[in-house]
């Protein structure tokens, strides 16, 4: 009694598998590579680098002013020395605040740019997934091992550039 049921289930399983002749497609994408090699990613990196250089120049200017203040002549009376010490402390605090604010602004801008790019890449992945009937697309961060044959990063870069060019 059990044998005919098992045979029938086996035949049904083979029939179902035969209907779906194409194996499920799985792809892996290196989002960092897409970000660094796509036109939009390169533009975002360039924009971030301009901000970084501007902030570095501002911090360097403040550091030089602080060093100049530290090295100024010290042949003063006690009251003048105390006043200079207060100025130095104030300048040091201002410098530290400037560095912290610059770092925070750079981090915020980087997160903003990354967020935009990742959202656009997600849309590209949806498009590619639907067009090519992918069952699953993972990022390299989520796939510790994969065969390079399922890496679709270059295709994603190309599609991402095409979609941005059309805008």
N, C-alpha and C positions, 0 to 999 in steps of 0.2 A: 504494500500500500504506500509506504513512504518512498519507495524507489520511483514509481511513476511521477510523483509530485516533484521530486528532485530533478528528474529528467526534464519535466515540463518547465521548471524554473530555470534550468540551464539553457534550454532552447530559447525561452523568453529573454534571458539575459544576453545571449548571443545576438538575438534579433535586435534588441535595443542598442547594443554596441555597434551592430552593423549599420544601423540608421545614422549613427553619428560617426561617419568614417574619419572625419578630421579630429585629431586629438586636441584636447583643450590647450589653448595658447596661453603661455605665461611669459611675461616680459619683465625685465629689470631695467631701471633707469638710474643713472648717477646724477642726482639733482645738482650737486656742486659743479660737476662738469658742464651740465646744461647751462647753469648760471654763468660760469666763467667763459664759456665759448659761444654763447648766443649773442646776437647783436644787442638786445635789450640788457642782458647781463653785463656786457662790456661797458655799455653806457652808464649803467647804475654804478659799476665799480669806478668808472672815471669820475662820476659826480661825487662819490664818496671820497675819492682821493683828493679832489679839489678842496672839499671841506676839511679833510685831515691836514692838508698842507697849510690852509689858512689858519686853522687852530694852532698848528705847530709854530707858525710864524708869530702869532700873537703871544703864545706861551714863551717863545724864545725871547721876544722883545721884553716881556715882563721880567724874565730871568736876568737878562742883561742889565736892566734898570736896577734890579735888586742887588746884583753883584757890584754895580757902580756905587750904589748907596753904601754897601758894606765896606768898600775900599776907600771911601772918601776920607780925607785927613781927620785924625782924632786928637789934634792938639787943642782941645777945648776944655772949658771948666766943667765941673761936676754936673751942673744943671744942663748944660748943652749936651753932655754925654748921655744923661738920662733921657733927654728929649730925642736924641738920635736913636737910642735903644728902643724907645717907644715907636719911632718911625720904622725901624728895622722890623720889629715884631708885627706892626701893622702891614708892612709890605710883604712879609712872609705869609701872613694869613691871606692876604689878597691873592698872592701867587698860588697858594694851595687851593683856594676857592676857584680861581680861574682854571687851573688844571682839572679839578673835579668837574666843573661845569662843561669844559671842553670835551672831556671824556664822555660825559653823560650825553651831550648833544650828538657826538659821533655815534655812540651806541644806539641812540634813538633813531637817527637817520638810517643807520645800517639795518636796524630791525624793520623800519618802514619800507625800505627798498626791497629787502628780502621778502617781506610779507607780500608785496605787490607781485614780485617775480614768482614766488611759489604759488600764488593764486592763479597766475596766468599759466604756469606750467601744469597745474592741476587740470585746467580747462583743456590744454593741449593733450594731456594724457587721456582725458575722457573722450576727446574726439578720436584719437588714435585707437583707443580701446573699442569704441563702437564701430569704427570703420573696418578694423581688422579682426573683430570678434575675439578680443582677448578675454580670457576668463579672469585673469588677475595680472595686475602690474604692480610690482614692488619697487621700493627704492633700494639702493645698494646698502643703506644703513640697516634695512630690515632683512637683508638676504646675505648672511655671512659667507655663503658659498653659492655660486651659480656658474653655469657654463656660459662662456662669453657669447655663445651663439644666441642667447636670449636677451642680450644687452641691446636695448633700443634707444640708448642715449643719443646717438648721432641722428636718428630719425626724429627724435623729439626736438633736437636743436634745429633741424631743418624746418620742421613744421612750425615751431615756435617763431622762427625768423619769418616764415611766410605769413603767419597770422599777424605779426607785428607790422610787416610791410604793407599789408592790406588796410591797416588802420589809417 
